[in-house]
Amino acid sequence: LWHNKMSLTTLFCCENLLSSELLEGWTLFEMFNISYISGHCLMLIRLFITLSHFQNKVSSTIFTQRVSTNTSMHQAVCTYQPLSTEDAVEASLLLDSIAWPETPPSPAPVSLEQTSDPAHSTFTVLPRKGGGQWHVGDQLEVMIKIYDFKGSPRKSGGDFLIARLHNRKLSAGVAGQVVDHLNGSYSAVFSLLWEGDAQVTLVHPSEAITVLRRLNQEKPDRIYFQSVFRSGSQSETTTCNVCLPPTQQPLCNYTDLHTGEPWFCYKPKKLSCNARITHAMGGHKLNFTTEENRLFQNNINLKVSIQASGPASVTVLPEKTEVKNSIVKSGPSGYYYQGVWQSLGGTTVRQFNTSSDITQCLKGKVVHVYGDSTIRQWFEYLHTALPDLKEFNLHSQKQGGPFMVLDHANNIMLTFRCHSTPLRISPFPTRELRYIANELDNLVGGANTVVAFTIWAHFGNYPMEFYIRRLQNIRRAVVRLLDAAPDTRVIIRTGNPKALSHFVAVTNSDWYSLQNDKVLRAMFKGLNVHLVDAWEMVLAHHLPHNLHPQPPIIKNMIDMHSLENFFFLE
């Protein structure tokens, strides 16, 4: 029967007559392995697998990876095709919503002297609208004027600026909302909650944004990965990625059958695709012109502060009730005061300063944490803060896990597992690579289950379409989980600003993180989930930006967003 099915499918594929009805009742293993017989079938089969009608039938099944060595897949590796028409429409709308101002055409190569120079640029605190004294609750606005290295004013927008209002004596800070006027001037607007100093930083000039955008379209493989294949005493290492340059070398196709998430490796010369045992970051390939490199210089034009042309602070009187107007449509999500994050969304903050307080709140809970190392910090924080949480040693890789800690007396379980590829990590067992969507589909959920995840730090060098597709898959899994178990608490950590070197800037820039952050917020808007605004919590704090925020910031994330609002609502 199997051979008859293979022959029939090969015939129908050649005649373009394969239909979803023909595939009904077939196992995914059978369908996927047809690709070994007919090189023309694989793309059709992947399409049928991802049809919503078919997805409903397989959503509860756990799949293992199957592979193909079909060389015809080379041309389709980097297309980032959506899974449905609805997904394609949504992706287009999302891309439109995060569109960045284009850099005006200029003679190539770009001259550094004509780009934005933070040393020549300035900002000015504007007088209070309507005159009079500043009061708590007012909107403080500063006007930013950008000049080039020759001291000439810029005539276009597109620079990436960040801003905050800060008071070190009060351990207070709030992020500013930046508005691009597209003419070389910008506004930064702050919620005036106390007296403080305005701070403005140029992260990237607009010309650098143009380079970053081009890199993700033309060089998504500038970060590459490797896998070890082993059989007995024989081993080989090949390059892997979402995008692999077309060659005559056949590919191993590790596309996930449940989500459709693509991943490929060059096939070893002597070993089978099934012999793959590890995944790891291989290295990077950065080819820049001298002029492009000059757009990413520390202390010159890469995350450099802009100075005020006059006083950077104002005197603030107690709150005065009146109608306030602002040029920004939405304000910050919160602010720091006395080192504690306060939400502006009406949520009351409760501090958990002792292990017994945290234990009491976590009692009877199962907490699953998924994602990258920036949310692994939550797992590590709770493990350290709660001495009764004992590790169940799974003999896992130190970066990616999986990890499990238990408090038997209080019936608490906390787990962590890293997300699947792309993943910049030291050699990691491929058998432990799991997509977040698949993990969510394997949860029962319920009132005593908490899910926390993040996914952003390993996607900086890929086109946005790839990230959108990943989030769409995760969102579908979240919806399925909440439909089955509405009492499940789902928490999503956003990305955050980080320290930028030249290498980090061109592979995982804050600009990439900001764009991903916008997409993530839009993707999960309206669902019964809670977003932890790590972007503003890092931006508003006085501590230096870091990919892995320092413990005071992590504690505020745990206290404010995770514990009080979700883990312990009965």
C-alpha positions, 0 to 999 in steps of 0.5 A, a space after each residue: 500500500 505504501 509503495 502504491 501511494 508513493 507511485 500515485 503521488 509521484 504521478 499526480 505531482 508531475 501533473 499538478 493534480 495533487 489535492 488536499 482530499 487525496 492527502 486525507 488519511 495519510 500520515 505526515 511521515 508518509 507525505 513528507 517522505 514522498 520528497 525522496 521520490 519526487 522532487 517536485 512534491 515537497 513544496 506542495 506537501 508543505 503547503 497542504 500541511 499548513 492549510 488551516 483545515 489540515 492544521 485543525 486535524 494535527 494540532 494535538 499531535 507531537 511530531 518528530 523532525 523528518 528531513 529531505 535532501 532535495 536540492 530543489 529547495 534552495 530557491 525557496 529557503 529565503 522566501 519566508 512564505 506566510 502560512 495563509 492568506 490571512 497571515 500574509 495580509 496581517 504581515 503586510 499591515 504590520 510591515 506598513 505599521 513599522 515603516 521607517 522614514 527612508 534616507 534621501 538619495 545621496 551620492 555613493 559612497 555615503 560621506 560621514 560628514 553629511 550624516 548626523 553628529 550627536 556632538 553638533 546636535 542639541 536639544 532644548 526644553 520648551 516652555 510650558 504650553 499655556 505658560 506658568 509653572 510646571 506641575 506634576 502631571 504636565 507633559 514636558 517637551 524638548 525640541 531636538 535639532 540634528 546637525 551633521 559633522 560639518 555643523 549644518 542642520 539636517 533636512 530629513 528625518 529617520 535618525 533613531 533617538 531614545 530619551 528619558 527623564 531622570 532623577 538620581 536622588 529619587 532613583 526615578 526615571 521615565 522613558 520619553 516618547 520621540 516624535 520625528 518631524 521628518 525635517 531634521 528636528 524631533 520632539 521628545 515628550 515626558 510625563 512630568 512626575 517629579 523634577 528631573 533631567 532630560 536625556 537624549 541619545 542618538 542610537 543610529 543616524 538615518 544612514 546607518 538604519 538604511 544599512 541595517 535594513 539592507 543587511 537583513 534583506 541581503 545578508 541574513 546569513 551573516 550570522 551562521 550556524 553549524 551542526 555536527 553529524 555523527 554515526 559511530 566514529 565518523 563525524 562531519 560538520 556543516 553550515 546551517 541556517 534559515 537562509 543558505 546560499 544556493 550551491 550544488 550541495 544538497 540540503 537537509 530540510 529540518 522544517 518543523 512539520 507542525 509549525 512549518 518553521 524552516 531550518 536547513 543544513 548542508 548535507 554531510 558528504 558521507 552521513 545521513 541527514 538523520 545523523 545530526 546531533 548538535 546545533 551551535 553558532 558557527 560564526 559571522 561574515 561581516 563585509 562592510 565598506 569603509 564608509 559603512 563601518 564609519 556609521 557604527 563608531 562607539 563614542 562618535 555616532 553609535 549610542 552617543 548622548 546629545 547635549 542640551 543647549 540650555 537647562 535640561 531640567 525644570 522646577 515642578 510644583 504639586 499636581 494641578 488638575 486641568 486638561 492636558 494636550 500632547 503631541 504623542 498618542 500614548 504615554 509611557 507604561 510606567 516609571 521608577 520612583 525610589 527604585 521601584 517600578 510603578 505602572 501607569 495602567 492602574 496596577 498596584 505594586 506589591 514588593 516581594 522582599 522575602 523568600 517566604 512572601 514569594 513562596 507563599 504566592 507561588 504555592 501550588 503553581 507550575 511555572 513554565 518559562 520559554 525563550 532566550 537567555 533574557 527570560 532565563 534570568 527570571 528562572 535564575 532569579 526565582 531559583 536564587 531567591 527561593 532556597 527551598 526550590 531544589 534543582 532536579 538535575 536533568 544534566 542539561 546544557 548550561 545555556 539552553 536547558 532544559 532546567 527544572 526546580 521543585 519545592 515539594 513541600 509547597 507544591 511549586 514547580 518551575 521549568 525553563 527551556 530555550 526556544 528553537 532555531 535560530 539560536 546563538 548558543 554553544 553546542 546544544 543537542 538537537 533533540 532538545 530544540 523545541 519551538 515555543 508553539 509546540 511546547 504550548 500545544 503540549 500543555 494542559 494549562 489551568 488556574 495553577 499554570 503560568 506560562 512566561 516566554 520571550 522571543 527576540 534576541 536571536 532574530 536581529 539579523 533576519 528579515 521581519 517577515 521571518 519574525 512575524 511568521 514565528 510570532 503568528 505560530 506562537 499566537 495561534 498556540 496561545 489562543 489554542 491554550 487559552 481556549 482550552 484552559 482560559 484560566 492559564 496565565 500567559 506573560 510575554 516579556 518584550 525586548 530591551 535596549 542593550 550595550 552596542 559595540 560595532 558587532 552587536 550593532 550590525 547583527 542585533 541592533 537596538 533598532 532591530 529590537 525596537 522594530 521587533 518590539 512593535 510587531 510583538 505588541 501588535 501581534 498579541 494585542 487584544 488577547 488575555 495575555 500580559 506584556 512585561 514592558 522590558 523596553 521601558 523598564 530598561 530605558 527608564 532605569 539609571 543602570 547601563 543598558 545591557 542585553 541581560 539587565 542587572 538584578 534590580 531591573 529583573 526584580 522589578 519585572 518579577 515583582 510588578 508584572 509576574 508575581 502580583 498580577 498573575 501568579 497569585 490571583 485567586 
